[in-house]
Amino acid sequence: ITYSDVEIVSNTGTLSFQNRNDFDIVVHLLAAGETERKIDIPAGGVSILHQVKSNLTYTVGCHADVAENTEIVVMAYDGERADTYS
């Protein structure tokens, strides 16, 4: 798992993630004192996490079964957004 320096906070209690790659990814959310949340997102797909704690800072991490140094592109939104990437 590669944890980025990107932090995300939800005001709505819902976070949406778009996988903008042509391969499957796994997104991890980690917050101090909380159990890590993990979601699998298929290539070009979207996943929505409900019941995310509002106003809690999460660090975003990802991994995929790809060659080392392959760029992974993920878009995150506060709220429910199920638009798939095209």
PDB file of N, CA, C and O in Angstrom:
ATOM      1  N   ILE A   1       0.857  -1.175   0.000  1.00  0.00           N
ATOM      2  CA  ILE A   1       0.000   0.000   0.000  1.00  0.00           C
ATOM      3  C   ILE A   1       0.890   1.219   0.000  1.00  0.00           C
ATOM      4  O   ILE A   1       1.841   1.305   0.776  1.00  0.00           O
ATOM      5  N   THR A   2       0.587   2.148  -0.857  1.00  0.00           N
ATOM      6  CA  THR A   2       1.296   3.415  -0.876  1.00  0.00           C
ATOM      7  C   THR A   2       0.376   4.479  -0.319  1.00  0.00           C
ATOM      8  O   THR A   2      -0.653   4.791  -0.918  1.00  0.00           O
ATOM      9  N   TYR A   3       0.736   5.034   0.817  1.00  0.00           N
ATOM     10  CA  TYR A   3      -0.053   6.123   1.392  1.00  0.00           C
ATOM     11  C   TYR A   3       0.500   7.425   0.868  1.00  0.00           C
ATOM     12  O   TYR A   3       1.695   7.697   0.977  1.00  0.00           O
ATOM     13  N   SER A   4      -0.374   8.224   0.303  1.00  0.00           N
ATOM     14  CA  SER A   4       0.055   9.510  -0.225  1.00  0.00           C
ATOM     15  C   SER A   4       0.070  10.524   0.919  1.00  0.00           C
ATOM     16  O   SER A   4      -0.264  10.204   2.059  1.00  0.00           O
ATOM     17  N   ASP A   5       0.460  11.736   0.590  1.00  0.00           N
ATOM     18  CA  ASP A   5       0.388  12.793   1.584  1.00  0.00           C
ATOM     19  C   ASP A   5      -0.952  13.524   1.472  1.00  0.00           C
ATOM     20  O   ASP A   5      -1.154  14.576   2.079  1.00  0.00           O
ATOM     21  N   VAL A   6      -1.862  12.946   0.687  1.00  0.00           N
ATOM     22  CA  VAL A   6      -3.184  13.536   0.489  1.00  0.00           C
ATOM     23  C   VAL A   6      -4.081  13.176   1.666  1.00  0.00           C
ATOM     24  O   VAL A   6      -4.179  12.016   2.068  1.00  0.00           O
ATOM     25  N   GLU A   7      -4.724  14.189   2.199  1.00  0.00           N
ATOM     26  CA  GLU A   7      -5.679  13.978   3.279  1.00  0.00           C
ATOM     27  C   GLU A   7      -7.037  14.453   2.801  1.00  0.00           C
ATOM     28  O   GLU A   7      -7.138  15.425   2.053  1.00  0.00           O
ATOM     29  N   ILE A   8      -8.088  13.755   3.240  1.00  0.00           N
ATOM     30  CA  ILE A   8      -9.442  14.094   2.820  1.00  0.00           C
ATOM     31  C   ILE A   8     -10.330  14.163   4.050  1.00  0.00           C
ATOM     32  O   ILE A   8     -10.189  13.368   4.979  1.00  0.00           O
ATOM     33  N   VAL A   9     -11.240  15.117   4.045  1.00  0.00           N
ATOM     34  CA  VAL A   9     -12.194  15.299   5.132  1.00  0.00           C
ATOM     35  C   VAL A   9     -13.577  15.340   4.519  1.00  0.00           C
ATOM     36  O   VAL A   9     -13.783  16.025   3.517  1.00  0.00           O
ATOM     37  N   SER A  10     -14.525  14.629   5.091  1.00  0.00           N
ATOM     38  CA  SER A  10     -15.902  14.648   4.600  1.00  0.00           C
ATOM     39  C   SER A  10     -16.761  15.537   5.488  1.00  0.00           C
ATOM     40  O   SER A  10     -16.755  15.412   6.713  1.00  0.00           O
ATOM     41  N   ASN A  11     -17.491  16.423   4.855  1.00  0.00           N
ATOM     42  CA  ASN A  11     -18.483  17.220   5.573  1.00  0.00           C
ATOM     43  C   ASN A  11     -19.851  16.556   5.523  1.00  0.00           C
ATOM     44  O   ASN A  11     -20.722  16.849   6.342  1.00  0.00           O
ATOM     45  N   THR A  12     -20.040  15.649   4.544  1.00  0.00           N
ATOM     46  CA  THR A  12     -21.348  15.037   4.308  1.00  0.00           C
ATOM     47  C   THR A  12     -21.494  13.649   4.928  1.00  0.00           C
ATOM     48  O   THR A  12     -22.613  13.163   5.087  1.00  0.00           O
ATOM     49  N   GLY A  13     -20.379  13.005   5.280  1.00  0.00           N
ATOM     50  CA  GLY A  13     -20.431  11.634   5.783  1.00  0.00           C
ATOM     51  C   GLY A  13     -20.414  10.601   4.680  1.00  0.00           C
ATOM     52  O   GLY A  13     -20.589   9.410   4.937  1.00  0.00           O
ATOM     53  N   THR A  14     -20.201  11.052   3.441  1.00  0.00           N
ATOM     54  CA  THR A  14     -20.127  10.164   2.281  1.00  0.00           C
ATOM     55  C   THR A  14     -18.948  10.595   1.418  1.00  0.00           C
ATOM     56  O   THR A  14     -18.777  11.784   1.151  1.00  0.00           O
ATOM     57  N   LEU A  15     -18.135   9.640   0.981  1.00  0.00           N
ATOM     58  CA  LEU A  15     -17.024   9.923   0.076  1.00  0.00           C
ATOM     59  C   LEU A  15     -17.160   9.054  -1.170  1.00  0.00           C
ATOM     60  O   LEU A  15     -17.453   7.862  -1.075  1.00  0.00           O
ATOM     61  N   SER A  16     -16.947   9.654  -2.332  1.00  0.00           N
ATOM     62  CA  SER A  16     -16.979   8.936  -3.609  1.00  0.00           C
ATOM     63  C   SER A  16     -15.578   8.910  -4.204  1.00  0.00           C
ATOM     64  O   SER A  16     -14.838   9.890  -4.121  1.00  0.00           O
ATOM     65  N   PHE A  17     -15.224   7.776  -4.805  1.00  0.00           N
ATOM     66  CA  PHE A  17     -13.908   7.608  -5.423  1.00  0.00           C
ATOM     67  C   PHE A  17     -14.081   7.101  -6.845  1.00  0.00           C
ATOM     68  O   PHE A  17     -14.816   6.142  -7.081  1.00  0.00           O
ATOM     69  N   GLN A  18     -13.404   7.745  -7.796  1.00  0.00           N
ATOM     70  CA  GLN A  18     -13.403   7.305  -9.189  1.00  0.00           C
ATOM     71  C   GLN A  18     -12.029   6.742  -9.523  1.00  0.00           C
ATOM     72  O   GLN A  18     -11.006   7.375  -9.262  1.00  0.00           O
ATOM     73  N   ASN A  19     -12.018   5.552 -10.098  1.00  0.00           N
ATOM     74  CA  ASN A  19     -10.780   4.931 -10.569  1.00  0.00           C
ATOM     75  C   ASN A  19     -10.582   5.357 -12.022  1.00  0.00           C
ATOM     76  O   ASN A  19     -11.310   4.900 -12.903  1.00  0.00           O
ATOM     77  N   ARG A  20      -9.634   6.201 -12.272  1.00  0.00           N
ATOM     78  CA  ARG A  20      -9.393   6.711 -13.625  1.00  0.00           C
ATOM     79  C   ARG A  20      -8.263   5.960 -14.319  1.00  0.00           C
ATOM     80  O   ARG A  20      -7.480   6.542 -15.071  1.00  0.00           O
ATOM     81  N   ASN A  21      -8.194   4.668 -14.056  1.00  0.00           N
ATOM     82  CA  ASN A  21      -7.150   3.819 -14.643  1.00  0.00           C
ATOM     83  C   ASN A  21      -7.790   2.701 -15.447  1.00  0.00           C
ATOM     84  O   ASN A  21      -8.994   2.458 -15.353  1.00  0.00           O
ATOM     85  N   ASP A  22      -6.966   2.023 -16.240  1.00  0.00           N
ATOM     86  CA  ASP A  22      -7.471   0.874 -16.991  1.00  0.00           C
ATOM     87  C   ASP A  22      -7.130  -0.435 -16.269  1.00  0.00           C
ATOM     88  O   ASP A  22      -7.012  -1.487 -16.897  1.00  0.00           O
ATOM     89  N   PHE A  23      -6.976  -0.357 -14.958  1.00  0.00           N
ATOM     90  CA  PHE A  23      -6.723  -1.524 -14.108  1.00  0.00           C
ATOM     91  C   PHE A  23      -7.445  -1.319 -12.782  1.00  0.00           C
ATOM     92  O   PHE A  23      -7.748  -0.191 -12.393  1.00  0.00           O
ATOM     93  N   ASP A  24      -7.714  -2.417 -12.099  1.00  0.00           N
ATOM     94  CA  ASP A  24      -8.389  -2.375 -10.801  1.00  0.00           C
ATOM     95  C   ASP A  24      -7.460  -1.803  -9.740  1.00  0.00           C
ATOM     96  O   ASP A  24      -6.244  -1.979  -9.804  1.00  0.00           O
ATOM     97  N   ILE A  25      -8.046  -1.117  -8.763  1.00  0.00           N
ATOM     98  CA  ILE A  25      -7.263  -0.577  -7.656  1.00  0.00           C
ATOM     99  C   ILE A  25      -7.965  -0.883  -6.333  1.00  0.00           C
ATOM    100  O   ILE A  25      -9.137  -1.258  -6.304  1.00  0.00           O
ATOM    101  N   VAL A  26      -7.227  -0.716  -5.254  1.00  0.00           N
ATOM    102  CA  VAL A  26      -7.780  -0.787  -3.906  1.00  0.00           C
ATOM    103  C   VAL A  26      -7.415   0.529  -3.226  1.00  0.00           C
ATOM    104  O   VAL A  26      -6.251   0.928  -3.208  1.00  0.00           O
ATOM    105  N   VAL A  27      -8.426   1.200  -2.666  1.00  0.00           N
ATOM    106  CA  VAL A  27      -8.214   2.467  -1.959  1.00  0.00           C
ATOM    107  C   VAL A  27      -8.354   2.203  -0.464  1.00  0.00           C
ATOM    108  O   VAL A  27      -9.266   1.501  -0.030  1.00  0.00           O
ATOM    109  N   HIS A  28      -7.450   2.768   0.309  1.00  0.00           N
ATOM    110  CA  HIS A  28      -7.442   2.632   1.765  1.00  0.00           C
ATOM    111  C   HIS A  28      -7.608   4.008   2.389  1.00  0.00           C
ATOM    112  O   HIS A  28      -6.997   4.980   1.945  1.00  0.00           O
ATOM    113  N   LEU A  29      -8.435   4.082   3.420  1.00  0.00           N
ATOM    114  CA  LEU A  29      -8.580   5.313   4.200  1.00  0.00           C
ATOM    115  C   LEU A  29      -8.138   5.013   5.618  1.00  0.00           C
ATOM    116  O   LEU A  29      -8.604   4.058   6.239  1.00  0.00           O
ATOM    117  N   LEU A  30      -7.243   5.828   6.118  1.00  0.00           N
ATOM    118  CA  LEU A  30      -6.690   5.619   7.446  1.00  0.00           C
ATOM    119  C   LEU A  30      -6.823   6.911   8.248  1.00  0.00           C
ATOM    120  O   LEU A  30      -6.440   7.985   7.784  1.00  0.00           O
ATOM    121  N   ALA A  31      -7.371   6.793   9.456  1.00  0.00           N
ATOM    122  CA  ALA A  31      -7.498   7.939  10.356  1.00  0.00           C
ATOM    123  C   ALA A  31      -7.045   7.505  11.738  1.00  0.00           C
ATOM    124  O   ALA A  31      -7.225   6.353  12.133  1.00  0.00           O
ATOM    125  N   ALA A  32      -6.465   8.428  12.456  1.00  0.00           N
ATOM    126  CA  ALA A  32      -5.969   8.142  13.806  1.00  0.00           C
ATOM    127  C   ALA A  32      -7.088   7.588  14.684  1.00  0.00           C
ATOM    128  O   ALA A  32      -8.170   8.168  14.776  1.00  0.00           O
ATOM    129  N   GLY A  33      -6.809   6.466  15.320  1.00  0.00           N
ATOM    130  CA  GLY A  33      -7.754   5.871  16.248  1.00  0.00           C
ATOM    131  C   GLY A  33      -8.922   5.150  15.607  1.00  0.00           C
ATOM    132  O   GLY A  33      -9.822   4.699  16.316  1.00  0.00           O
ATOM    133  N   GLU A  34      -8.936   5.026  14.286  1.00  0.00           N
ATOM    134  CA  GLU A  34     -10.036   4.385  13.565  1.00  0.00           C
ATOM    135  C   GLU A  34      -9.546   3.129  12.855  1.00  0.00           C
ATOM    136  O   GLU A  34      -8.359   2.995  12.557  1.00  0.00           O
ATOM    137  N   THR A  35     -10.466   2.216  12.589  1.00  0.00           N
ATOM    138  CA  THR A  35     -10.161   1.030  11.788  1.00  0.00           C
ATOM    139  C   THR A  35     -10.021   1.462  10.337  1.00  0.00           C
ATOM    140  O   THR A  35     -10.829   2.241   9.832  1.00  0.00           O
ATOM    141  N   GLU A  36      -8.999   0.957   9.674  1.00  0.00           N
ATOM    142  CA  GLU A  36      -8.774   1.296   8.274  1.00  0.00           C
ATOM    143  C   GLU A  36      -9.951   0.825   7.429  1.00  0.00           C
ATOM    144  O   GLU A  36     -10.476  -0.269   7.637  1.00  0.00           O
ATOM    145  N   ARG A  37     -10.365   1.662   6.470  1.00  0.00           N
ATOM    146  CA  ARG A  37     -11.428   1.307   5.531  1.00  0.00           C
ATOM    147  C   ARG A  37     -10.781   1.001   4.200  1.00  0.00           C
ATOM    148  O   ARG A  37      -9.834   1.673   3.792  1.00  0.00           O
ATOM    149  N   LYS A  38     -11.298  -0.027   3.512  1.00  0.00           N
ATOM    150  CA  LYS A  38     -10.710  -0.463   2.245  1.00  0.00           C
ATOM    151  C   LYS A  38     -11.836  -0.686   1.250  1.00  0.00           C
ATOM    152  O   LYS A  38     -12.863  -1.276   1.587  1.00  0.00           O
ATOM    153  N   ILE A  39     -11.639  -0.207   0.005  1.00  0.00           N
ATOM    154  CA  ILE A  39     -12.609  -0.448  -1.053  1.00  0.00           C
ATOM    155  C   ILE A  39     -11.904  -0.867  -2.328  1.00  0.00           C
ATOM    156  O   ILE A  39     -10.875  -0.303  -2.700  1.00  0.00           O
ATOM    157  N   ASP A  40     -12.469  -1.861  -2.991  1.00  0.00           N
ATOM    158  CA  ASP A  40     -11.979  -2.318  -4.287  1.00  0.00           C
ATOM    159  C   ASP A  40     -12.755  -1.572  -5.367  1.00  0.00           C
ATOM    160  O   ASP A  40     -13.983  -1.492  -5.317  1.00  0.00           O
ATOM    161  N   ILE A  41     -12.030  -1.026  -6.347  1.00  0.00           N
ATOM    162  CA  ILE A  41     -12.682  -0.290  -7.422  1.00  0.00           C
ATOM    163  C   ILE A  41     -12.192  -0.845  -8.755  1.00  0.00           C
ATOM    164  O   ILE A  41     -10.992  -0.821  -9.029  1.00  0.00           O
ATOM    165  N   PRO A  42     -13.113  -1.348  -9.593  1.00  0.00           N
ATOM    166  CA  PRO A  42     -12.693  -1.878 -10.887  1.00  0.00           C
ATOM    167  C   PRO A  42     -12.212  -0.764 -11.815  1.00  0.00           C
ATOM    168  O   PRO A  42     -12.496   0.412 -11.584  1.00  0.00           O
ATOM    169  N   ALA A  43     -11.492  -1.138 -12.851  1.00  0.00           N
ATOM    170  CA  ALA A  43     -10.981  -0.183 -13.832  1.00  0.00           C
ATOM    171  C   ALA A  43     -12.113   0.706 -14.333  1.00  0.00           C
ATOM    172  O   ALA A  43     -13.152   0.208 -14.767  1.00  0.00           O
ATOM    173  N   GLY A  44     -11.913   2.028 -14.274  1.00  0.00           N
ATOM    174  CA  GLY A  44     -12.906   2.983 -14.741  1.00  0.00           C
ATOM    175  C   GLY A  44     -14.146   3.087 -13.874  1.00  0.00           C
ATOM    176  O   GLY A  44     -15.097   3.771 -14.251  1.00  0.00           O
ATOM    177  N   GLY A  45     -14.164   2.430 -12.725  1.00  0.00           N
ATOM    178  CA  GLY A  45     -15.350   2.374 -11.886  1.00  0.00           C
ATOM    179  C   GLY A  45     -15.393   3.425 -10.795  1.00  0.00           C
ATOM    180  O   GLY A  45     -14.481   4.235 -10.634  1.00  0.00           O
ATOM    181  N   VAL A  46     -16.492   3.379 -10.051  1.00  0.00           N
ATOM    182  CA  VAL A  46     -16.741   4.306  -8.954  1.00  0.00           C
ATOM    183  C   VAL A  46     -17.179   3.506  -7.742  1.00  0.00           C
ATOM    184  O   VAL A  46     -17.921   2.534  -7.874  1.00  0.00           O
ATOM    185  N   SER A  47     -16.723   3.909  -6.557  1.00  0.00           N
ATOM    186  CA  SER A  47     -17.210   3.336  -5.303  1.00  0.00           C
ATOM    187  C   SER A  47     -17.562   4.475  -4.361  1.00  0.00           C
ATOM    188  O   SER A  47     -16.908   5.518  -4.344  1.00  0.00           O
ATOM    189  N   ILE A  48     -18.614   4.252  -3.576  1.00  0.00           N
ATOM    190  CA  ILE A  48     -19.088   5.268  -2.653  1.00  0.00           C
ATOM    191  C   ILE A  48     -19.067   4.691  -1.245  1.00  0.00           C
ATOM    192  O   ILE A  48     -19.622   3.621  -0.996  1.00  0.00           O
ATOM    193  N   LEU A  49     -18.427   5.403  -0.329  1.00  0.00           N
ATOM    194  CA  LEU A  49     -18.397   5.003   1.075  1.00  0.00           C
ATOM    195  C   LEU A  49     -19.382   5.858   1.859  1.00  0.00           C
ATOM    196  O   LEU A  49     -19.240   7.078   1.938  1.00  0.00           O
ATOM    197  N   HIS A  50     -20.375   5.207   2.432  1.00  0.00           N
ATOM    198  CA  HIS A  50     -21.338   5.888   3.286  1.00  0.00           C
ATOM    199  C   HIS A  50     -20.887   5.708   4.730  1.00  0.00           C
ATOM    200  O   HIS A  50     -20.044   4.858   5.016  1.00  0.00           O
ATOM    201  N   GLN A  51     -21.422   6.475   5.605  1.00  0.00           N
ATOM    202  CA  GLN A  51     -21.144   6.408   7.036  1.00  0.00           C
ATOM    203  C   GLN A  51     -19.666   6.668   7.357  1.00  0.00           C
ATOM    204  O   GLN A  51     -19.099   6.066   8.268  1.00  0.00           O
ATOM    205  N   VAL A  52     -19.066   7.568   6.595  1.00  0.00           N
ATOM    206  CA  VAL A  52     -17.722   8.055   6.901  1.00  0.00           C
ATOM    207  C   VAL A  52     -17.898   9.113   7.989  1.00  0.00           C
ATOM    208  O   VAL A  52     -18.853   9.887   7.941  1.00  0.00           O
ATOM    209  N   LYS A  53     -17.016   9.156   8.940  1.00  0.00           N
ATOM    210  CA  LYS A  53     -17.134  10.149  10.006  1.00  0.00           C
ATOM    211  C   LYS A  53     -16.891  11.554   9.451  1.00  0.00           C
ATOM    212  O   LYS A  53     -15.880  11.817   8.800  1.00  0.00           O
ATOM    213  N   SER A  54     -17.827  12.429   9.721  1.00  0.00           N
ATOM    214  CA  SER A  54     -17.710  13.817   9.274  1.00  0.00           C
ATOM    215  C   SER A  54     -16.607  14.522  10.053  1.00  0.00           C
ATOM    216  O   SER A  54     -16.383  14.260  11.235  1.00  0.00           O
ATOM    217  N   ASN A  55     -15.932  15.417   9.358  1.00  0.00           N
ATOM    218  CA  ASN A  55     -14.902  16.275   9.938  1.00  0.00           C
ATOM    219  C   ASN A  55     -13.741  15.503  10.556  1.00  0.00           C
ATOM    220  O   ASN A  55     -13.073  16.007  11.460  1.00  0.00           O
ATOM    221  N   LEU A  56     -13.496  14.290  10.081  1.00  0.00           N
ATOM    222  CA  LEU A  56     -12.345  13.494  10.504  1.00  0.00           C
ATOM    223  C   LEU A  56     -11.369  13.433   9.334  1.00  0.00           C
ATOM    224  O   LEU A  56     -11.780  13.172   8.204  1.00  0.00           O
ATOM    225  N   THR A  57     -10.107  13.665   9.584  1.00  0.00           N
ATOM    226  CA  THR A  57      -9.105  13.666   8.517  1.00  0.00           C
ATOM    227  C   THR A  57      -8.639  12.245   8.235  1.00  0.00           C
ATOM    228  O   THR A  57      -8.162  11.547   9.130  1.00  0.00           O
ATOM    229  N   TYR A  58      -8.781  11.828   6.988  1.00  0.00           N
ATOM    230  CA  TYR A  58      -8.332  10.515   6.530  1.00  0.00           C
ATOM    231  C   TYR A  58      -7.135  10.688   5.609  1.00  0.00           C
ATOM    232  O   TYR A  58      -7.103  11.613   4.797  1.00  0.00           O
ATOM    233  N   THR A  59      -6.159   9.810   5.728  1.00  0.00           N
ATOM    234  CA  THR A  59      -5.060   9.733   4.770  1.00  0.00           C
ATOM    235  C   THR A  59      -5.460   8.701   3.726  1.00  0.00           C
ATOM    236  O   THR A  59      -5.972   7.632   4.061  1.00  0.00           O
ATOM    237  N   VAL A  60      -5.223   9.028   2.458  1.00  0.00           N
ATOM    238  CA  VAL A  60      -5.618   8.164   1.353  1.00  0.00           C
ATOM    239  C   VAL A  60      -4.420   7.337   0.903  1.00  0.00           C
ATOM    240  O   VAL A  60      -3.323   7.865   0.724  1.00  0.00           O
ATOM    241  N   GLY A  61      -4.637   6.041   0.722  1.00  0.00           N
ATOM    242  CA  GLY A  61      -3.623   5.142   0.189  1.00  0.00           C
ATOM    243  C   GLY A  61      -4.220   4.305  -0.921  1.00  0.00           C
ATOM    244  O   GLY A  61      -5.439   4.141  -0.988  1.00  0.00           O
ATOM    245  N   CYS A  62      -3.387   3.776  -1.787  1.00  0.00           N
ATOM    246  CA  CYS A  62      -3.867   2.928  -2.888  1.00  0.00           C
ATOM    247  C   CYS A  62      -2.854   1.831  -3.153  1.00  0.00           C
ATOM    248  O   CYS A  62      -1.673   1.929  -2.819  1.00  0.00           O
ATOM    249  N   HIS A  63      -3.377   0.776  -3.774  1.00  0.00           N
ATOM    250  CA  HIS A  63      -2.472  -0.191  -4.373  1.00  0.00           C
ATOM    251  C   HIS A  63      -3.169  -0.880  -5.529  1.00  0.00           C
ATOM    252  O   HIS A  63      -4.397  -0.909  -5.612  1.00  0.00           O
ATOM    253  N   ALA A  64      -2.359  -1.432  -6.418  1.00  0.00           N
ATOM    254  CA  ALA A  64      -2.850  -2.129  -7.605  1.00  0.00           C
ATOM    255  C   ALA A  64      -1.804  -3.148  -8.012  1.00  0.00           C
ATOM    256  O   ALA A  64      -0.628  -3.024  -7.671  1.00  0.00           O
ATOM    257  N   ASP A  65      -2.241  -4.140  -8.736  1.00  0.00           N
ATOM    258  CA  ASP A  65      -1.332  -5.167  -9.224  1.00  0.00           C
ATOM    259  C   ASP A  65      -0.754  -4.713 -10.565  1.00  0.00           C
ATOM    260  O   ASP A  65      -1.151  -5.195 -11.626  1.00  0.00           O
ATOM    261  N   VAL A  66       0.191  -3.775 -10.492  1.00  0.00           N
ATOM    262  CA  VAL A  66       0.812  -3.188 -11.680  1.00  0.00           C
ATOM    263  C   VAL A  66       2.319  -3.100 -11.457  1.00  0.00           C
ATOM    264  O   VAL A  66       2.814  -3.333 -10.354  1.00  0.00           O
ATOM    265  N   ALA A  67       3.023  -2.768 -12.504  1.00  0.00           N
ATOM    266  CA  ALA A  67       4.479  -2.628 -12.414  1.00  0.00           C
ATOM    267  C   ALA A  67       4.835  -1.478 -11.469  1.00  0.00           C
ATOM    268  O   ALA A  67       4.096  -0.501 -11.347  1.00  0.00           O
ATOM    269  N   GLU A  68       5.972  -1.617 -10.812  1.00  0.00           N
ATOM    270  CA  GLU A  68       6.456  -0.578  -9.909  1.00  0.00           C
ATOM    271  C   GLU A  68       6.548   0.755 -10.644  1.00  0.00           C
ATOM    272  O   GLU A  68       6.903   0.799 -11.822  1.00  0.00           O
ATOM    273  N   ASN A  69       6.225   1.842  -9.942  1.00  0.00           N
ATOM    274  CA  ASN A  69       6.253   3.218 -10.449  1.00  0.00           C
ATOM    275  C   ASN A  69       5.149   3.524 -11.465  1.00  0.00           C
ATOM    276  O   ASN A  69       5.216   4.543 -12.152  1.00  0.00           O
ATOM    277  N   THR A  70       4.132   2.657 -11.572  1.00  0.00           N
ATOM    278  CA  THR A  70       2.981   2.957 -12.419  1.00  0.00           C
ATOM    279  C   THR A  70       2.137   4.010 -11.710  1.00  0.00           C
ATOM    280  O   THR A  70       1.819   3.865 -10.530  1.00  0.00           O
ATOM    281  N   GLU A  71       1.780   5.057 -12.422  1.00  0.00           N
ATOM    282  CA  GLU A  71       0.949   6.108 -11.841  1.00  0.00           C
ATOM    283  C   GLU A  71      -0.472   5.592 -11.635  1.00  0.00           C
ATOM    284  O   GLU A  71      -1.034   4.933 -12.510  1.00  0.00           O
ATOM    285  N   ILE A  72      -1.045   5.896 -10.475  1.00  0.00           N
ATOM    286  CA  ILE A  72      -2.424   5.539 -10.159  1.00  0.00           C
ATOM    287  C   ILE A  72      -3.191   6.843  -9.989  1.00  0.00           C
ATOM    288  O   ILE A  72      -2.822   7.692  -9.177  1.00  0.00           O
ATOM    289  N   VAL A  73      -4.275   6.993 -10.774  1.00  0.00           N
ATOM    290  CA  VAL A  73      -5.070   8.217 -10.739  1.00  0.00           C
ATOM    291  C   VAL A  73      -6.424   7.921 -10.116  1.00  0.00           C
ATOM    292  O   VAL A  73      -7.185   7.095 -10.620  1.00  0.00           O
ATOM    293  N   VAL A  74      -6.719   8.611  -9.003  1.00  0.00           N
ATOM    294  CA  VAL A  74      -7.979   8.446  -8.281  1.00  0.00           C
ATOM    295  C   VAL A  74      -8.544   9.838  -8.002  1.00  0.00           C
ATOM    296  O   VAL A  74      -7.824  10.737  -7.567  1.00  0.00           O
ATOM    297  N   MET A  75      -9.827  10.001  -8.256  1.00  0.00           N
ATOM    298  CA  MET A  75     -10.513  11.249  -7.927  1.00  0.00           C
ATOM    299  C   MET A  75     -11.399  10.980  -6.717  1.00  0.00           C
ATOM    300  O   MET A  75     -12.089   9.962  -6.665  1.00  0.00           O
ATOM    301  N   ALA A  76     -11.384  11.885  -5.747  1.00  0.00           N
ATOM    302  CA  ALA A  76     -12.206  11.742  -4.547  1.00  0.00           C
ATOM    303  C   ALA A  76     -13.128  12.942  -4.438  1.00  0.00           C
ATOM    304  O   ALA A  76     -12.739  14.076  -4.717  1.00  0.00           O
ATOM    305  N   TYR A  77     -14.365  12.666  -4.022  1.00  0.00           N
ATOM    306  CA  TYR A  77     -15.373  13.708  -3.882  1.00  0.00           C
ATOM    307  C   TYR A  77     -16.053  13.568  -2.536  1.00  0.00           C
ATOM    308  O   TYR A  77     -16.289  12.455  -2.066  1.00  0.00           O
ATOM    309  N   ASP A  78     -16.368  14.687  -1.918  1.00  0.00           N
ATOM    310  CA  ASP A  78     -17.156  14.689  -0.690  1.00  0.00           C
ATOM    311  C   ASP A  78     -18.620  14.666  -1.105  1.00  0.00           C
ATOM    312  O   ASP A  78     -19.111  15.612  -1.720  1.00  0.00           O
ATOM    313  N   GLY A  79     -19.308  13.596  -0.772  1.00  0.00           N
ATOM    314  CA  GLY A  79     -20.699  13.427  -1.162  1.00  0.00           C
ATOM    315  C   GLY A  79     -20.827  12.258  -2.116  1.00  0.00           C
ATOM    316  O   GLY A  79     -19.847  11.594  -2.453  1.00  0.00           O
ATOM    317  N   GLU A  80     -22.053  12.021  -2.542  1.00  0.00           N
ATOM    318  CA  GLU A  80     -22.314  10.884  -3.431  1.00  0.00           C
ATOM    319  C   GLU A  80     -22.240  11.343  -4.869  1.00  0.00           C
ATOM    320  O   GLU A  80     -23.021  12.185  -5.314  1.00  0.00           O
ATOM    321  N   ARG A  81     -21.288  10.775  -5.588  1.00  0.00           N
ATOM    322  CA  ARG A  81     -21.105  11.090  -7.005  1.00  0.00           C
ATOM    323  C   ARG A  81     -20.783   9.793  -7.713  1.00  0.00           C
ATOM    324  O   ARG A  81     -19.681   9.263  -7.565  1.00  0.00           O
ATOM    325  N   ALA A  82     -21.713   9.280  -8.470  1.00  0.00           N
ATOM    326  CA  ALA A  82     -21.548   7.976  -9.094  1.00  0.00           C
ATOM    327  C   ALA A  82     -21.241   8.063 -10.586  1.00  0.00           C
ATOM    328  O   ALA A  82     -21.384   7.069 -11.297  1.00  0.00           O
ATOM    329  N   ASP A  83     -20.825   9.225 -11.071  1.00  0.00           N
ATOM    330  CA  ASP A  83     -20.460   9.347 -12.475  1.00  0.00           C
ATOM    331  C   ASP A  83     -19.248   8.490 -12.755  1.00  0.00           C
ATOM    332  O   ASP A  83     -18.247   8.579 -12.045  1.00  0.00           O
ATOM    333  N   THR A  84     -19.324   7.665 -13.776  1.00  0.00           N
ATOM    334  CA  THR A  84     -18.141   6.877 -14.131  1.00  0.00           C
ATOM    335  C   THR A  84     -17.265   7.693 -15.069  1.00  0.00           C
ATOM    336  O   THR A  84     -17.747   8.549 -15.811  1.00  0.00           O
ATOM    337  N   TYR A  85     -16.006   7.418 -15.022  1.00  0.00           N
ATOM    338  CA  TYR A  85     -15.020   8.107 -15.845  1.00  0.00           C
ATOM    339  C   TYR A  85     -15.093   7.558 -17.255  1.00  0.00           C
ATOM    340  O   TYR A  85     -15.203   6.348 -17.452  1.00  0.00           O
ATOM    341  N   SER A  86     -15.034   8.438 -18.229  1.00  0.00           N
ATOM    342  CA  SER A  86     -15.021   7.973 -19.628  1.00  0.00           C
ATOM    343  C   SER A  86     -13.942   8.692 -20.393  1.00  0.00           C
ATOM    344  O   SER A  86     -13.764   8.448 -21.586  1.00  0.00           O
TER     345      SER A  86
END
